[in-house]
Amino acid sequence: MTEFIKMNVTGLTIDPFTNMPIVILKDDSENVALPIWIGLIEASSIATEIEKIELSRPMTHDLVKTLIEELGAGVESVEITDLKDNTFFARVVLDHNGLKKIIDCRPSDAIAISLRTNAPILVAKPVIEKSRSIESFEQSDDQMKSQKWTEILENLEADDFGKYKM
């Protein structure tokens, strides 16, 4: 049985090398940080929920939340389950009348749904270990850049993020 660590969204930032959005997850003790590169649309959806911005029309993740609720289900948790070839895998765990339903999805969508439903974000321990081993492998190619990035991630504080702008 895979062990999971509960993590929280501590903010969004931009990868200084690729200019792609990154959502940062940290465990409750803030000893473990997991960066996940995401798309611009998903970053916008996550930022909108973090900032509690009210839009005139529901975004896709708002629609998903409403559909789940209207069908009589609830989000039990979202899980980041694997990391293969630099791609993260996730799922949404639903409870529908006592039956567990598992829906495959991208981590960014799972996180956006989690923020809207207050469901816990759970990350499989092997994902964190794989993430660290990829980082070690990349250091051999560009050690200084990767080491600097590791230092940035490990020292991130909630106040460092500010308001994410699209």
Protein Blocks (a to p, Z undefined) as FASTA:
>chain_A
ZZddddddfbdcddfklopacdddddfkomaccdddddfklmmmmmmmmnopacfbdcfk
lmmmmmmmmnopacfbdcdfbdeehiacddddddeehiacdddddfklmmmmmmmnopac
dddfklmmmmmmmmmmmmmmmmmlmmmmmmmmmmpcfklnopadZZ
